[in-house]
Amino acid sequence: MTDYPAGAGRRPARGGFATFAGVMLLVAGSFNLLDGIVALVNDDYFRADELLFGNLSAWGVWWLVVGAAQAFAGLQVLNRKMVGVLFGIALASLNALTQLIFLGVYPAWSIAILVVDGLILYALCARVGEDFD
């Protein structure tokens, strides 16, 4: 972190945790958009018989909606909007929960996205006051 003279009242334009959280939200959104497209286009890619409920097309639409919302939240976090932080926390939590439901369909991918969601939650909750007004 850059040191500024005492009393300068300036902060760096981009804090580390906020930028990391915004980029990770964009990554998670991209992952979910990819999941949604694959679920709608290629039914044989996932093990649809392992779904707890619903059909693969409904899950595909769900992942598209969540992915677009996460991408939006990521852009808001990168623009230092507090609504993006709150929306990002809610979406990462919801996404982690739904990835647990989707775990039997494609375990490795769900676990990877769960890790990304955990990193997002940590980055948004750990030092949010330092990077946002």
Secondary structure, 3 states (H helix, E strand, C coil): CCCCCCCCCCCCCCCHHHHHHHHHHHHHHHHHHHHHHHHHHCCCCCCHHHCCCCCHHHHHHHHHHHHHHHHHHHHHHHCCCHHHHHHHHHHHHHHHHHHHHCCCCCHHHHHHHHHHHHHHHHHHHHCHHHHCC
